[in-house]
Amino acid sequence: MQEVKVDKELDIRGEVCPFTFVKSKLVLEQMDEGEVLRVLIDYEPSAENVPKSMREEGQDVIAVNKIGENLWEIIVRKKR
């Protein structure tokens, strides 16, 4: 996978669904089209739910990576 330039990072460890998606969406709404958001979460259901909800919103989910024990990163490019 190519290296992606991350424009903004959101660390929402300790949050659970649906707040993980809501907080991610609010940050993404403040960003410009084409910018990339990296979301850090430690709640496993969010590793599935946040990317799914982002795709349903029309965003470009570049990657979902498990980067530690109970730690995931979700990389999203804002589409519109």
HELIX and SHEET records of a PDB file:
HELIX    1   1 PHE A   19  GLU A   29  1                                  11    
HELIX    2   2 GLU A   44  GLU A   56  1                                  13    
SHEET    1   A 4 LYS A   8  ASP A  11  0                                        
SHEET    2   A 4 VAL A  36  ILE A  41  1                                        
SHEET    3   A 4 LEU A  71  ARG A  77 -1                                        
SHEET    4   A 4 ASP A  60  GLY A  68 -1                                        
END                                                                             
